[in-house]
Amino acid sequence: MNSNEIKPSIVDIEKGQVENEPPSNGKQLSALPAPEAAFANANGVQSSSRPSNERFRLVLLYVVQFAGLGACIAGVVLVWYFMGWEFGVPAVLIALLAVLIASGKWRWFYIAAVTAPRDVKALSRYVKLLFLVKKYARQNATIADIFAEYVAKQPEKVCFVFEGREWTFREVSDYSNRVANVFHTHGYKHGDVVGLVMENRPEFVGTWLGLSKLGVIIPLINHNLRKNALLHSITVAKCNALVYSEALCEAIGEITESLPSSMALYQFNDAIQQTVLANSKDLATLLQSASKELPTSNVKKASHHDQLLYIYTSGTTGLPKAAVITHSRYLFITAAIHIVAGFSPNDVFYTPLPLYHTAGGMMSIGQALIFGATVAIRKKFSASQYFTDCQKYNCTVGQYIGEMCRYILATPESGNDKDHKVRLIFGNGLRPQIWPQFVERFNIPRVAEFYGATEGNANIVNIDNTVGAIGFVSRIIPSVYPISIIRADPATGEPIRGKDGLCQLCQPNEPGVFIGKILPNNPSRAFLGYVDKGASEKKIVRDIFKKGDSGFLSGDLLVADERGNLYFKDRTGDTFRWKGENVSTSEVEAEVSNASGYRDTVVYGVEIPNLEGRAGMAAILDPEGQVDLVKLADTLKQSLPSYARPMFVRLLTKVDMTGTFKLKKLDLQKEGFDPNVIEDSVFYLSPKGAYERLTKEAYEQIKRGEIRF
């Protein structure tokens, strides 16, 4: 999601055109409307100076407007004088309309009228959300308290469905109480930290829910991590104990000697009295003999604002950072997507996403815990089984992340593609380039694309099915929801400030960094940050629109169109400059992926000796060697302007990915395009317009400037 350099070149990028190339050369690079503001300097700040011919046109426009205004006034006076008030009043109204049109202000009223239904719907839902949040805040309710209400109301309703087994609300409650009793008898109390490393399954939820009843904080650790990354996630959270499943025995065994000797280990097995790692306790056996009644003696109850979970940001670089999730924040995020997106407690939700992340573990699982809905859980995502599962479990709402949609779309078409009851899918990252094809093929009535960060304080949702939009900001009352898009350097994400030292709002169709205003006394607007306070401070921008205010700096570049619809552009730092133009890696990735058969793709800039800027390089996952480079070059020539086309292509035979299916870009970028250090096949875009293999000889020619780009 990209930053905020705004030049006439951005207009060209979004139109899919470039100087000296006819518009018919290709389709749009993105689904965004072309910007209307054409005057900007190289730093993305609108210029105060205009060309002389532009000034002349403005003066002429003002003369015409004043002349028209004078004519309207004169006409009204004459009508009133000669024909009376019954004709004068309509004349006044017509004159006012003429003045409005002449002034150019009519456009605001038009936009207000068009967007009012959307804004009113969103505002009513937002008010409903605030009432719900305040109600539970007054009750000092925890997530376990809210869940207990549904256990009492509907004990036999299905809460979770997993691998053919149905868990009722009573069964989930009983399991969580057993967990609470085991750890209570072992001395764990309010404020202790017990890490959880377990694959997707109902016991994962039951375990952290049970621990939360003691006031214990639970870091939800990515079960795909190994060695240093796994050890870091456990130790950075200062865990007193660790619960892991038997499937992860090997991973835990690799780091056991490096764990603090005081840390207790609990191994959960599918059956009781199975082998456990040395120095680990058999949790399954302990649970069998534990009481299913909630422990009450000597238990300090958690409060609404206490810490509940640590959820780690996956990121594509660096070690995971633990974001703090309180009971109030869990409630707000879950309730926000439920109310604003239009979910119902009668919906059946389907999630194959990791439950250690916010999307799966809060937005979907929370529908059961906070709203009493049913959630079908899958251990691991399968593209071919997604809609088959939805049909099998009678799901009405499906969850996705954008890359999953691409995988699903790449599966062979089937007569059963539309044989399901899904009325809505929700998630983030569904690219505009495949959005229409996806909803058409699988007959999806609504898409609730949302945007937000685990640690952030500003989440937005697409509520009106606008293709490509991730949410909106009201053009009528923009301050009703405290989010903004400010001008920033796309390479660093640093805000661009005016002479007064304050930040500057972006104009419609001008990319900038998305921020959420921090209101410390408002739980929904507070920034809780990470366990690492130093990392938290880096995400805060101060003195935004007045001295002393502050906001959460997302690091993502968004753009708002004239109607306030928001679109994701790129991440700051991912945008690079080539041939004097800004290139959005996110948009190029989408085009390259589409052109290569929806394959995993990352795009980044690499330096070429003696050339300014960075040339684009695309790394495509192609273990079977099936990418057609001739077709790729031809397709990209039609769909991308010349400066945005990757100069290099790397065909990956294997790749490391994050838990949210993101390729690790930084490692690839460091290796550049040097065939001496890269084992994969690398190709370069020759002057003929074809991708040719990059040999060591060709590499040296590029370095010497003998092969030019």
VEXMIVO-850699 format. One line per field, with one value per residue (C-alpha): residue number from 1; z negated, x, y negated. Coordinates in steps of 0.05 Angstrom, whole numbers, m for minus. Layout:
N
resi: NUM  ...
up: Z  ...
east: X  ...
north: Y  ...
This chain:
709
resi: 1  2  3  4  5  6  7  8  9  10  11  12  13  14  15  16  17  18  19  20  21  22  23  24  25  26  27  28  29  30  31  32  33  34  35  36  37  38  39  40  41  42  43  44  45  46  47  48  49  50  51  52  53  54  55  56  57  58  59  60  61  62  63  64  65  66  67  68  69  70  71  72  73  74  75  76  77  78  79  80  81  82  83  84  85  86  87  88  89  90  91  92  93  94  95  96  97  98  99  100  101  102  103  104  105  106  107  108  109  110  111  112  113  114  115  116  117  118  119  120  121  122  123  124  125  126  127  128  129  130  131  132  133  134  135  136  137  138  139  140  141  142  143  144  145  146  147  148  149  150  151  152  153  154  155  156  157  158  159  160  161  162  163  164  165  166  167  168  169  170  171  172  173  174  175  176  177  178  179  180  181  182  183  184  185  186  187  188  189  190  191  192  193  194  195  196  197  198  199  200  201  202  203  204  205  206  207  208  209  210  211  212  213  214  215  216  217  218  219  220  221  222  223  224  225  226  227  228  229  230  231  232  233  234  235  236  237  238  239  240  241  242  243  244  245  246  247  248  249  250  251  252  253  254  255  256  257  258  259  260  261  262  263  264  265  266  267  268  269  270  271  272  273  274  275  276  277  278  279  280  281  282  283  284  285  286  287  288  289  290  291  292  293  294  295  296  297  298  299  300  301  302  303  304  305  306  307  308  309  310  311  312  313  314  315  316  317  318  319  320  321  322  323  324  325  326  327  328  329  330  331  332  333  334  335  336  337  338  339  340  341  342  343  344  345  346  347  348  349  350  351  352  353  354  355  356  357  358  359  360  361  362  363  364  365  366  367  368  369  370  371  372  373  374  375  376  377  378  379  380  381  382  383  384  385  386  387  388  389  390  391  392  393  394  395  396  397  398  399  400  401  402  403  404  405  406  407  408  409  410  411  412  413  414  415  416  417  418  419  420  421  422  423  424  425  426  427  428  429  430  431  432  433  434  435  436  437  438  439  440  441  442  443  444  445  446  447  448  449  450  451  452  453  454  455  456  457  458  459  460  461  462  463  464  465  466  467  468  469  470  471  472  473  474  475  476  477  478  479  480  481  482  483  484  485  486  487  488  489  490  491  492  493  494  495  496  497  498  499  500  501  502  503  504  505  506  507  508  509  510  511  512  513  514  515  516  517  518  519  520  521  522  523  524  525  526  527  528  529  530  531  532  533  534  535  536  537  538  539  540  541  542  543  544  545  546  547  548  549  550  551  552  553  554  555  556  557  558  559  560  561  562  563  564  565  566  567  568  569  570  571  572  573  574  575  576  577  578  579  580  581  582  583  584  585  586  587  588  589  590  591  592  593  594  595  596  597  598  599  600  601  602  603  604  605  606  607  608  609  610  611  612  613  614  615  616  617  618  619  620  621  622  623  624  625  626  627  628  629  630  631  632  633  634  635  636  637  638  639  640  641  642  643  644  645  646  647  648  649  650  651  652  653  654  655  656  657  658  659  660  661  662  663  664  665  666  667  668  669  670  671  672  673  674  675  676  677  678  679  680  681  682  683  684  685  686  687  688  689  690  691  692  693  694  695  696  697  698  699  700  701  702  703  704  705  706  707  708  709
up: 0  25  7  33  89  136  203  271  278  227  275  329  284  265  336  358  406  414  457  531  521  548  498  537  515  454  399  334  287  229  218  191  224  256  212  230  197  249  218  168  154  149  74  82  56  100  133  119  186  249  322  352  397  337  300  361  362  288  297  356  315  258  307  337  268  244  309  302  229  249  305  257  207  260  289  221  207  274  266  196  216  278  262  186  129  154  212  173  123  177  211  146  140  213  202  139  179  234  183  152  220  240  175  185  115  144  149  74  70  124  89  23  54  87  25  m27  m27  m38  m93  m129  m129  m155  m207  m234  m239  m272  m324  m337  m346  m396  m437  m440  m459  m513  m541  m552  m578  m631  m650  m653  m611  m586  m524  m569  m602  m536  m512  m576  m559  m495  m530  m576  m519  m468  m500  m446  m386  m344  m360  m319  m263  m251  m208  m212  m287  m316  m381  m417  m459  m521  m499  m484  m551  m588  m553  m569  m642  m646  m619  m671  m727  m706  m704  m766  m807  m778  m807  m746  m760  m734  m694  m680  m607  m576  m503  m455  m394  m362  m292  m274  m316  m367  m424  m404  m419  m481  m510  m505  m526  m588  m606  m598  m653  m701  m675  m640  m577  m518  m461  m399  m366  m292  m290  m225  m258  m273  m313  m322  m300  m344  m403  m393  m394  m459  m495  m472  m505  m571  m575  m642  m607  m537  m511  m446  m407  m393  m319  m340  m385  m337  m331  m407  m417  m374  m421  m489  m513  m496  m535  m606  m656  m695  m636  m643  m581  m568  m510  m483  m451  m412  m460  m533  m562  m498  m497  m513  m508  m568  m621  m590  m624  m591  m583  m553  m614  m661  m626  m632  m707  m713  m733  m679  m727  m726  m781  m829  m892  m895  m824  m807  m751  m689  m671  m606  m592  m614  m564  m533  m475  m440  m365  m324  m260  m206  m163  m105  m141  m210  m269  m290  m336  m389  m386  m450  m446  m505  m518  m496  m432  m415  m424  m382  m323  m322  m332  m281  m224  m247  m249  m195  m144  m160  m191  m228  m288  m243  m193  m188  m178  m142  m157  m133  m158  m214  m282  m310  m267  m276  m214  m231  m306  m320  m262  m249  m316  m350  m313  m356  m421  m418  m374  m383  m310  m282  m253  m209  m219  m170  m192  m129  m69  m6  58  89  25  7  37  29  m46  m44  m11  m59  m121  m93  m103  m87  m99  m75  m97  m52  m42  27  45  28  79  132  115  117  183  212  199  258  269  245  250  174  171  154  115  46  0  m10  m9  m28  m31  m74  m80  m55  6  61  119  167  225  206  164  221  247  177  157  226  228  157  156  95  82  36  19  m47  m35  m97  m115  m181  m221  m282  m322  m288  m313  m247  m209  m149  m110  m40  m53  16  62  98  137  111  52  m18  m53  m49  m83  m83  m37  m75  m146  m138  m212  m235  m234  m253  m195  m144  m84  m90  m42  m54  m21  13  1  m74  m95  m129  m129  m84  m127  m109  m131  m196  m212  m207  m161  m97  m75  m7  46  80  124  92  58  m14  m79  m118  m191  m249  m301  m371  m426  m489  m531  m477  m475  m402  m382  m429  m402  m447  m406  m416  m475  m451  m468  m422  m363  m384  m384  m311  m290  m319  m282  m323  m309  m251  m243  m308  m358  m408  m370  m347  m302  m283  m221  m180  m131  m75  m16  0  47  41  102  109  73  15  35  10  50  30  70  39  m23  m35  m16  36  88  129  183  253  314  271  254  190  196  148  135  112  179  221  179  195  270  270  229  276  337  308  289  220  193  129  149  116  150  124  149  161  174  241  240  268  276  235  195  191  246  234  220  214  176  197  162  218  192  253  303  336  343  416  420  490  468  405  444  493  440  397  458  466  393  364  385  407  342  299  337  299  330  297  282  233  235  165  154  80  33  m40  m54  m115  m149  m107  m41  m30  4  m35  10  m27  m18  56  63  30  81  138  208  201  234  195  130  154  167  200  273  285  349  372  419  481  529  573  520  502  438  451  403  361  369  332  395  404  331  341  404  364  311  364  396  461  453  440  411
east: 0  35  58  48  90  41  64  32  64  15  m40  m6  3  m69  m93  m47  m13  55  81  88  44  m28  m84  m103  m39  m68  m119  m118  m62  m110  m184  m175  m203  m151  m131  m158  m104  m49  m4  46  119  169  158  84  63  16  50  25  49  9  28  10  m44  m76  m78  m110  m164  m178  m184  m231  m272  m280  m301  m353  m378  m385  m418  m467  m481  m495  m541  m579  m590  m613  m661  m691  m703  m737  m782  m801  m815  m857  m890  m898  m875  m910  m860  m804  m796  m784  m737  m698  m692  m670  m620  m592  m584  m548  m502  m487  m470  m428  m389  m370  m395  m452  m404  m401  m476  m478  m425  m462  m528  m496  m458  m510  m544  m476  m457  m523  m520  m449  m464  m524  m482  m425  m472  m499  m428  m411  m474  m454  m383  m403  m454  m401  m352  m403  m412  m336  m347  m292  m295  m308  m366  m399  m389  m421  m485  m492  m475  m534  m580  m563  m522  m537  m526  m465  m408  m351  m349  m282  m265  m335  m345  m392  m376  m435  m430  m435  m378  m332  m350  m336  m269  m247  m267  m225  m165  m178  m180  m116  m75  m109  m88  m17  m14  m25  m59  m79  m22  17  35  23  43  1  29  m24  m52  m123  m174  m228  m181  m138  m196  m218  m147  m138  m209  m199  m134  m166  m216  m157  m134  m75  m47  m39  10  m17  46  52  58  97  157  220  284  305  238  199  246  241  165  164  217  197  129  163  123  116  92  80  24  38  6  37  44  96  139  197  196  193  246  294  291  279  350  347  282  286  290  233  185  135  116  48  38  m32  m42  m103  m108  m91  m28  12  86  106  172  218  202  132  66  11  m44  m95  m91  m95  m157  m192  m193  m206  m273  m316  m343  m312  m261  m280  m239  m176  m186  m176  m224  m199  m229  m254  m190  m141  m93  m122  m77  m12  m21  42  49  73  107  154  217  247  225  151  127  75  16  m25  m99  m143  m213  m241  m201  m221  m293  m287  m253  m300  m363  m340  m335  m400  m442  m412  m406  m477  m467  m521  m518  m553  m496  m450  m379  m323  m250  m188  m144  m93  m126  m63  m77  m129  m169  m183  m174  m215  m259  m285  m277  m304  m370  m382  m355  m389  m450  m467  m457  m429  m359  m331  m256  m208  m138  m105  m128  m144  m162  m198  m239  m259  m328  m336  m329  m377  m429  m415  m425  m480  m437  m467  m405  m335  m269  m210  m145  m130  m78  m128  m177  m123  m109  m183  m193  m135  m170  m204  m275  m329  m404  m406  m372  m438  m470  m466  m504  m450  m483  m421  m347  m303  m229  m173  m128  m176  m143  m185  m154  m189  m248  m301  m279  m281  m350  m378  m350  m371  m435  m417  m471  m429  m356  m340  m267  m236  m172  m136  m76  m73  m38  m74  m132  m168  m205  m250  m299  m328  m403  m431  m396  m353  m303  m233  m251  m227  m273  m289  m284  m346  m343  m402  m373  m302  m286  m341  m290  m221  m179  m140  m94  m34  22  85  149  133  203  206  135  156  100  111  99  81  115  77  107  40  19  m20  m84  m84  m132  m180  m142  m75  m40  m17  m5  m65  m68  m116  m122  m103  m153  m121  m185  m226  m211  m231  m184  m126  m61  m40  22  70  101  165  153  208  174  108  137  159  87  64  64  57  35  m10  m61  m47  9  4  m43  m19  m39  m23  20  0  58  8  m7  m81  m118  m188  m230  m278  m333  m288  m279  m211  m164  m100  m38  24  67  115  184  158  147  209  227  248  256  234  167  139  123  75  98  29  m3  53  50  m24  m12  48  10  m50  m4  31  m32  m46  22  55  93  132  159  216  267  340  398  436  505  509  433  388  332  315  294  234  246  191  202  151  141  148  174  147  178  111  114  110  159  138  65  87  126  70  16  55  69  m6  m23  34  68  140  170  129  147  196  265  283  245  267  232  232  235  220  204  192  125  93  31  m11  18  66  132  191  211  272  314  300  315  383  404  386  395  466  468  533  494  424  411  343  336  338  317  323  279  321  316  275  221  231  255  322  363  412  479  541  566  502  505  574  550  493  542  586  527  533  462  417  348
north: 0  m60  m128  m195  m221  m254  m277  m279  m210  m181  m201  m161  m100  m98  m107  m51  m100  m131  m186  m167  m106  m107  m94  m31  4  35  40  2  17  9  1  m69  m131  m176  m234  m302  m342  m348  m400  m373  m378  m322  m314  m302  m371  m410  m468  m538  m563  m549  m556  m624  m595  m562  m629  m661  m607  m618  m693  m683  m634  m684  m739  m693  m673  m745  m766  m708  m727  m799  m777  m731  m786  m835  m783  m768  m843  m853  m792  m813  m884  m870  m803  m802  m758  m694  m694  m726  m669  m615  m664  m672  m596  m590  m646  m613  m548  m586  m619  m551  m521  m581  m579  m506  m488  m446  m387  m380  m376  m324  m281  m291  m267  m207  m184  m201  m132  m99  m148  m143  m67  m67  m120  m82  m19  m56  m85  m15  9  m45  m29  44  29  m20  29  83  30  10  83  91  153  199  242  302  265  250  322  347  309  350  414  401  381  435  490  542  497  514  467  497  548  582  643  671  660  609  574  544  481  523  568  509  478  544  552  481  490  553  514  460  511  546  482  454  515  506  436  392  327  259  226  290  305  373  381  424  459  502  514  494  533  519  537  477  430  469  466  390  378  421  387  319  337  335  267  301  267  314  301  336  361  380  456  451  417  456  446  373  343  390  379  304  305  344  304  234  246  267  331  366  429  457  501  538  594  661  643  591  636  634  558  549  602  562  502  534  524  450  438  411  468  437  443  500  540  571  619  629  698  721  781  786  819  813  799  727  691  694  642  632  645  687  635  683  729  670  644  710  707  632  602  572  520  451  441  385  391  347  324  251  238  202  134  106  68  121  153  216  238  222  228  226  185  231  179  196  172  179  221  221  166  180  133  124  144  127  154  87  87  158  138  75  109  168  126  75  125  158  95  53  110  134  203  241  288  338  338  398  374  410  395  432  375  384  374  342  280  226  243  316  315  253  233  303  339  277  286  348  320  252  262  335  355  420  422  478  484  516  538  513  474  514  476  535  548  478  476  551  540  481  525  583  540  496  434  366  323  341  309  296  260  236  288  343  315  318  392  409  373  413  480  514  490  536  542  538  470  436  493  462  414  362  293  253  260  216  205  162  161  181  146  104  142  207  181  182  251  281  257  275  345  363  322  280  227  184  171  137  119  88  54  52  74  118  64  6  m36  m49  4  m9  34  33  34  20  70  18  60  52  6  24  m25  m99  m166  m210  m271  m302  m298  m273  m281  m233  m175  m199  m173  m212  m205  m250  m267  m227  m205  m138  m112  m125  m136  m201  m253  m314  m375  m446  m510  m507  m440  m404  m348  m359  m324  m292  m315  m266  m217  m235  m176  m184  m148  m124  m145  m136  m191  m168  m184  m155  m156  m121  m45  m41  m97  m82  m54  4  19  77  111  77  4  m20  12  m19  m90  m82  m74  m140  m206  m269  m341  m321  m376  m413  m414  m357  m310  m241  m183  m112  m112  m51  m53  m38  m82  m92  m137  m165  m180  m239  m200  m182  m109  m85  m41  m7  m28  1  2  m55  m33  16  m39  m52  m102  m82  m127  m185  m152  m121  m48  m13  57  78  60  91  155  162  156  203  254  252  258  319  358  328  351  324  262  207  144  101  51  69  23  24  m7  m78  m83  m127  m95  m21  26  71  144  197  262  315  381  433  499  537  489  474  398  378  319  300  294  258  205  195  190  141  98  91  81  40  m25  m15  m42  6  70  114  109  176  239  292  360  388  463  457  400  383  351  319  347  300  325  267  279  253  195  168  231  232  158  166  219  172  201  228  298  312  316  337  410  396  378  303  267  195  154  146  86  132  134  207  239  272  314  272  306  285  252  213  193  163  127  96  73  41  7  47  74  15  8
